[in-house]
Structure formats: structure tokens, C-alpha cells
Amino acid sequence: TLGTLLVARCLTNKKEVEIPSEVDGIVVADVGRDSFSFNAKIEKVIFPDTIGYVYSFAFNSCINLKEVVFKSKTLSKILQYAFMNCKSLDIVVLPENCTFISTGAFSYCGTISELHIPFTMTRISSLAFVETTIKKIIYSGTKEQWKAINIAQDVLEVFNAAEIHYSENQEKV
């Protein structure tokens, strides 16, 4: 978007990275392709409330990344292979208003103990969680809303092996 910034490449040795919401008065709107990829130092990343997209391969092979914190209410899409091969991911809390997870976004991530999915989710593409095990899914909507999400068949198989909690009366499946 005109008048905004995109994180293009971040070379850091920090274990915790907080992406700024603005730089010199200009809004940081997106995390670009390969911007943090192959950084073995990062263990935690905090996204500001200004981020709209996490682009392809943004955190590819950040093998020690354990925690992802989205403060953003504007994040709508996580694109192809954004968190691929992040083998240490433990808890992923997708922000309210996230609507789309693209192909391979969380592929080859080992075991994610908790995946929080907002009721605003509309589509999860094939291979989004290939070679990833999910123990528990916490969905902020109802069982009927869950059924309305366009979830690729291979992802549905991964999800069906997890314990699913819906917001309605803490219902469990």
C-alpha cells in the first residue's frame, strides 16, 4: 500500500523480535517474502497491530521459533509456506479477522500443541499443515461456523486427529 512499509529482510541475532508498528512515522503494514527465513536465533516474534499480510516464506526454517504473537486485528492472510519448517512452534494464536491460510503455511512444523483459529476464518488451503501434528484446536466460533470453513481435505484429516474445542459452552469433539 502506498505510504506504508514492508519488512524486506531482517538480519538479527535477537531471540525475541518485536516488529515495529511504524518507522519514522510510516506504518509497517506487511512482513515480506523471506524476511526472516533461515534465522535460527529467533524464538519469539511479536507482530504489531498494523500487519495485514505475512508473505510467502517469511519465517521459513526458523527452526527455533517457538512463539508467535499476533497483536494485529488487521492481519487477514498468511501466505504460502510463511512458517514452513518452524519445527519448534508450540502455540499458534491466529488473530481475530484472519480469514485465509495458504498452501504450506505451517508445513513441516512437527507438533503444534495448540492452534487457535478465529471464527473469521473462511479458507485453509491444501498442504497448509502437511507433516505437522496438531494436538488441540481452539476455535472461537460455533460448530456450525466451523463446518462452513472451506478446509482442504488433507488439512481436515490433520484437524480430525486433534482435539477440537468450540466457543459454545466449551464443547469438545
C-alpha positions in Angstrom: 0.0 0.0 0.0 1.2 3.5 -0.8 2.7 5.2 2.2 3.4 2.1 4.1 6.4 -0.1 4.7 7.1 -3.8 4.3 9.7 -5.7 6.3 12.0 -6.8 3.5 14.9 -8.6 5.3 15.7 -8.7 8.9 19.1 -9.9 10.0 19.1 -10.1 13.7 20.7 -12.2 16.4 18.0 -11.5 18.9 15.9 -14.3 20.4 12.8 -12.1 20.7 11.8 -9.8 17.8 9.1 -7.3 18.0 8.2 -5.9 14.6 7.6 -2.1 15.0 4.2 -0.7 14.0 5.9 2.3 12.3 9.3 3.5 11.3 10.0 7.2 11.1 6.2 7.8 11.1 5.5 5.4 8.3 3.2 2.4 9.1 4.8 -1.1 8.8 1.9 -2.9 7.0 3.4 -6.3 5.9 6.1 -8.9 6.6 7.7 -9.6 3.2 8.8 -12.7 1.4 11.9 -14.4 3.1 12.2 -11.5 5.5 13.3 -13.7 8.5 13.9 -17.0 6.7 16.6 -19.4 8.0 17.2 -17.4 11.2 18.0 -20.0 13.8 18.3 -17.4 16.6 14.6 -16.2 16.7 12.5 -17.9 19.4 9.6 -15.4 19.6 8.2 -12.9 17.2 5.6 -10.2 18.1 3.5 -8.7 15.3 2.1 -5.2 15.8 -1.5 -4.3 15.2 -0.7 -2.8 11.8 0.3 -6.0 9.9 -2.1 -7.1 7.1 -0.2 -9.9 5.4 2.6 -12.4 6.3 4.1 -13.1 2.9 5.5 -16.4 1.5 8.5 -17.9 3.2 8.6 -15.0 5.7 9.8 -17.3 8.6 10.8 -20.4 6.6 13.1 -22.6 8.5 13.3 -20.5 11.7 13.9 -23.8 13.5 13.9 -22.4 17.0 10.8 -20.2 16.6 8.5 -21.3 19.5 6.1 -18.5 19.9 4.2 -16.2 17.5 2.2 -13.4 19.0 -0.2 -11.5 16.7 -1.4 -8.2 18.2 -2.9 -7.4 14.8 -6.6 -7.1 14.2 -5.8 -6.3 10.5 -3.9 -9.5 9.6 -6.1 -11.3 7.1 -3.8 -13.7 5.2 -0.9 -16.0 5.9 0.6 -16.8 2.6 2.4 -19.8 1.1 5.0 -21.5 3.3 5.2 -18.5 5.6 6.1 -20.6 8.7 7.3 -23.8 6.9 9.8 -25.9 8.8 9.4 -24.0 12.0 9.9 -27.2 14.0 9.8 -25.6 17.5 6.4 -23.9 17.1 4.3 -24.8 20.1 1.3 -22.5 20.3 -0.1 -20.5 17.4 -2.8 -18.0 18.1 -4.2 -16.6 14.9 -5.6 -13.1 15.3 -9.2 -12.1 15.0 -10.0 -11.2 11.4 -7.6 -13.7 9.9 -9.5 -15.2 7.0 -7.1 -17.3 5.0 -4.2 -19.7 5.5 -2.4 -20.6 2.2 -0.7 -23.6 0.9 2.1 -25.0 3.1 1.8 -22.1 5.6 2.6 -24.3 8.6 4.0 -27.3 6.8 6.8 -29.4 8.4 6.3 -27.8 11.8 6.5 -31.0 13.9 3.9 -30.9 16.7 1.9 -27.8 17.5 0.3 -28.3 20.9 -2.4 -25.6 20.4 -3.7 -23.9 17.3 -6.2 -21.0 17.9 -8.4 -20.3 14.9 -10.7 -17.3 14.8 -14.3 -17.5 13.8 -13.5 -15.2 10.9 -11.5 -17.9 9.1 -13.0 -18.7 5.7 -10.4 -20.8 3.9 -7.5 -23.1 4.7 -5.7 -24.4 1.6 -4.3 -27.8 0.9 -0.9 -28.7 2.4 -1.2 -25.9 4.9 -0.3 -28.3 7.7 1.5 -31.1 5.8 3.8 -33.1 8.1 2.6 -31.2 11.1 0.7 -32.7 14.0 -1.8 -30.6 16.0 -2.8 -31.7 19.4 -5.6 -29.2 20.2 -7.6 -26.7 18.1 -9.4 -23.9 19.9 -11.9 -22.3 17.6 -13.6 -19.1 18.6 -16.8 -19.8 16.8 -19.6 -22.4 16.9 -19.6 -25.9 15.5 -21.8 -24.8 12.6 -19.4 -21.9 11.8 -16.6 -24.4 11.8 -18.4 -26.6 9.3 -18.7 -23.6 7.0 -15.0 -23.0 6.6 -13.5 -24.1 3.3 -10.9 -26.5 4.6 -8.9 -28.7 2.2 -9.4 -32.4 2.6 -5.7 -33.1 3.6 -5.9 -30.4 6.3 -9.3 -31.7 7.5 -7.6 -35.1 8.1 -4.9 -33.4 10.3 -7.6 -31.5 12.1 -9.7 -34.5 12.7 -6.9 -36.2 14.6 -6.8 -33.2 17.0 -9.0 -32.4 20.0 -11.3 -29.5 18.8 -12.8 -27.0 21.2 -15.6 -24.7 20.1 -16.6 -21.4 21.8 -20.1 -22.6 22.5 -20.1 -23.9 26.1 -16.5 -25.1 25.7 -17.9 -28.0 23.6 -15.4 -30.7 22.7 -15.1 -33.1 19.9 
